[in-house]
């Protein structure tokens, strides 16, 4: 199968004002795509969009009507949507019982419900045109449960499963689906985890962006970043549960609970706590 050209294709990205989303936007622009950045911080999104030559609009993925408005604005400005990258997400860290209910709700609303909103808003148009691609940014935490991020893992397991199920429902539609599962990505989200998560391979936002572009050009359903971890997960599932648990204890898979640098992580925690307050008020 030859590569699909992304030149001129309209692709929208959620949470595109910073981090992984912005790296994806830059990579898609380099391929000649027409990129729309959606972000709850619309000032930041507009600033970055101006810098790279993209379009930007306000988007709160927790609100279905906001998502519908974002897609409508994108299509009015750039043309019919070809691709949607559901990237927006947050990741609090700590003990399950210590997590504030509002912060738990925010993860469910942003990480999972936001993906549902995006798919249900964008998919009808793609199906009508029998063309397009939806890419959901999940995480390897959607395949490997990680102590210290229980609800986050739950939302990412949900995204992985939903992507696979929806892809099965529409396998003959002409619309493609991909689930991108990065390991630890070096962004603000992972600040302070240098010692806490040093057993997890690190990747850059640019590496995730490259994986997204590659999946759009040559569609694949499940994509790990780095790619070799896809095979590692398959091998892991063959290991007996008792041996898995012993190995996890040996490598200290729960070190996020004891070794997270809260001072270095404070800036990110403050920002997502503000989102949690907004979730509670919705």
Order of alpha helices (4+ residues) and beta strands (2+ residues): beta-alpha-beta-alpha-beta-alpha-beta-alpha-alpha-beta-alpha-beta-beta-beta-alpha-beta-alpha-alpha-alpha-alpha
